[in-house]
């Protein structure tokens, strides 16, 4: 049985909530800094995400007329809690002590809740721009989630397990899935970009069309928590792709003592998530916003088709090579 004190440290300190928030701010800074340097700008100082969070917490909370303010307060908290919970099942220094068969499905479900939260915020705000943005967010959800789910679940088919930790262990003994499933890796990256509503998929909050979409009526701590939810989602999504396709924190051989093995795995986790961030930041800088109908074509014609092709390839490889 796992030590209860170890579980408390794992959940609340490292690599749990405290580390997750700090790393989310670090990735947010790097994301903005990389984009700035690509555009020949200076970019923000390293403490800017933390300063923004504190500033938004200190701002006045304005309740739109006729809106249930208790529900408006609860939705960002639920979205943030869902993403932070999902991160606990993703290996960071080694196999998660909370891992169980099927945790991959739970993680994918929890990472979908922020989009639902944005829809609810937009719909309940009684603001036409926020409502349109919320409808766009949930419409996008039905477009990108199918190929993203297919791409994320394909490694489970070959590994023979629906546990993320088991998938990482399989890659430690064999090959990274990025080599066996390159199409799935690309589809997962594009799906993550859409899931985070980053350019070119920032359709729900198009400033020139719907002001800020479902974010329009968010103020004070609500805006701070929802913004933190997006930053944490960047970490959780990058960590999930690193675990599913890049071997996560697993090393090709075990080091001694055990703490050295855990440290090396954690450094490997940081490097892989930073590589994924660099790819996502490059996409954001190099592209412009697309229309919702264009996303529909991309999602169903190309991403879903490519994901299904990857599923077929994975089944063939599994039959010819993995299965004894």
N, C-alpha and C positions, 0 to 999 in steps of 0.2 A: 504494500500500500504506500502511496506517495505521502511524504511528510507534509502535514497541513501547513507548517510554517513555510516550507519551500513553495507550496502552491500560492500562498498569499504574496510572497515576494515575486513569484513568476507573474501573477495576475496584475498586481498594483505597481510594482517597481520596474523590474527588468526580467524579460523583455516585454513587460506588460504596458499598462496605461501611461506611466510616467515616461518611459523610454519612447513609447509610440508618439506622444504629443511632442516631445523634444525633437524626435527625428522628423516628424511631420513639418515642424517649423523649419528645420534644416533643409529638407527637400524643397519646401516652398521657396526659401531664399535662393537655393541653387537653381531652381526652375526659372525664377525671375532674373537671376544674374546671367544665366546662360542665354536666355532670350535677349537680354539687354546687350550682351557682348556680340551676339549674332547681328544685332541691329545697330552696332557701333554706338551704343549708349553706355553710360557708367553703371547703371543699375543701383538697386537699393543696398543699404548697409546690412550686415549679417543679422542684426537684431530687428529688422523691419517687421517680419511676421509676428514676433512676440509683441512689438510695440502696437501693431495694428489690432491685435487681439485685446490688449489692455485698453486701448482707446475705445474700441467698440463696446467693451463691457461698461465703460464709464458713461456712454451716451444714453440719452433718455429713451425709454421704451414707449413708443406711440402705438396705441391700440386703435386700429381702424374701427369706424363706427359700425355697430351691429355684429362685431366678430367676437366669438367666444375666446377670450384672452387666455383662459386656462389651456384650451386645446392648442392655441397658437404658441404657448410656452412649451407644451409637452412635445410637439412634433420634432423640433430640432434636437431635443434631448434623446428621443427615441432613435432618431437617425444616427446620431453620434454614438450612442450605446451599441447599436447594431454593428457598426463598422468596427468599433473597438473590440467587441466580442469576437467578430470574425478573425481579427488579427491573432487572437490567442491560439487558434488552431493551426497557424502557419508556422513551420519550423524556422527558427531564427539562429539558435546556437546548436541545435540538434533536434531530434524528434520531440514534438510537443507532448508534455505530460498529460495534456487534456485530450489527446488524439483518441478517436474512436472510429470504427468502421462506418463510413458514410459522412465523415465530417466535411468532405469536399462539397457535398450537396448543401449542407448547412451554411458553409461559408459563401457559396454562390448566392444562396437565398438572402443572407444578411447583407451582402454587398448590393443587392437590388433595392433595398429599402430606402436609401437616400433619394432615389428618383421618385418613388411613391410619395415620400415626404414632401418633395418639391411640388408635386401635383396637388397634394392636399393643401399646402400653404397657399398656392396660387388660387385654388378653387374657393377656399374659405375666406380669402382676403377681401372679397367684394370689390376687387379692382379689375377692370376689364383687361388691362395689360398683363397683370399677374395671372389671371385666369387663362388667357391665351398661352402664356409661357408655360403654365402648369400642364395644359393639354398637350403642348409640344413635347414636354418632358416625358409624359407617360406614353405618347405616340412613339417617341424615340425608343422607349424601353422595349416595346414590342418588336422593334426593328433590329436593334443590335444585340439583344439578349440571346436570341436563338443561335446566331453564329458564335457568340462568345461562349455560351454554355457548351455547344458542340466542341469547340476548340479546347475548352478547359477539361471536358470530360473524356476526350480522346486519350490522354495519357493514362487515365484510370483503366481504360479497356486493355491497354498493353501491359500495365503493371499488375492487373488482376486484383485491384483494390480500389475502394472509394475513399481511402484515407490519404490525406496529403503527405503525412509522414512516411507512409508505406511507399508512395510514389517516389519520394526523394530517396528512400533506401534502395528502390529498384534501380534508379539511375546511378547510384553509387556502385552497384555491382555490374552495371551494363553500360549503356551510353546515355548521354543527355538527350532528352526528347527533342531539343531544338535541332539535332542532327537527324533524328528519325521522323520527326513531324514538323518540318520547316514551314509548311503551309499553315498548320495549326498555330504555330508561334506568331506568324504575321497576322492571322485573323484575330488572335487574342490581343495583340498589341493595338490593332485598330479598334477592336471592341472596347478595350480599356479606355482608349482616348475618347470614344463616344460615351462610355459610362460616366466618365469624369466631366463630360460636357466641355471639353477643351476644343479650341479651334482645330479643325474646321467644323466641329460638331457642337458649337456653342449656340445652337439654334434657339433653345428656350429663353435665353437671356440676351437676345440680339438687341444691342443698345439702340441701333438706328430704327428698329421696328417696334419693339415692345418695352422700351425703357430698360428694365432689368428682368423682365419676365416674372417668375414666381418670387424673385428676390425683392421686388419693388416695395412691398409693405413691411419688409423685415428691418427692424431697428434695434439698437442697443444689444443686449445680451443674446437675443434671438439671432441677430445677424452674426454675432461673434461665434456662437455655437455652430451655426450652419456652415460658416466659412471654415471653422476648424474641422467639421465633418468632411468637407471636400478635401482638405489637406491630409487628413488621416486616411481617407479613401485612396489617395495617391500612394501612400505608403503600403496600405494593405493590398491594393491591386498590383503594385510592382512586386511586392513580396510573393504574392500568389503566383504570378507568371514566372518569377525566378525559381520558385519551388517546383512548379509543374514542368518547366521546359529547360531550366538551367541547373538543375540538381540541387537548388537551395543551398544550405550550409554544409552539405555532405562533402567530405574529403575522399579522395580515391584510396587513402589508407589512413589507419588510425594512428594518432600521435599519443605519446605518453609524456607526462601524466595526463589524466582526463581533462583537467582544466585548460591545458594547452590545446587540446583537440577542440574544445568548445570555443576558445578564443579565436583559433584559426577559422573555424566555421562561421563565427560571427563576422569576422573581417571579410570572408568570402561573400556572406550575405550582403554586407554593405556595398561591396564592389558591384555585385550583380544588380542590385536595385538602382545604383547610380547609373549603370549602363542603360537600364530601361528608362530611367528619367531622361537621360541624354537623348534617347530616341524620341520619346514623347515630346520633349521640348523642341527638338528639331522639326517635328511634324507641325507643332503649333506655330512656329515662326514662319515656316516655309509655305503655309497654306492659308487660304482665305475661307470665310464661312460659306457653307453650302446651304441650299434650300432643303426643306423637309422632304420634298418629292425626290430630290437628288439623293438624299440619304436613303430613302425607301428603295430606290433602284440599286444603290451600292450594297445595302444590307441584304436584300432578298435575292438579287440577281447574282452578285459576285461573292459577298462574304459567306452567305449561307451555302451557296453552291460549293465554294472552296472548302468550307468546313465539312460538308458531306463527303467531298472527295477525300479529304484527309481521314475521315472516319473509315472509309473503304480501304484506303492504303494501310491504315493501322491494323485493320482486321486481317488483311492479307499478310502483312509482316508478322503479326501475332501467330497466324496459322503456320507460316513457313519457317519462322525462326525462333520465336519465343516459346511456343508450345512444344514440349518434348515429344 
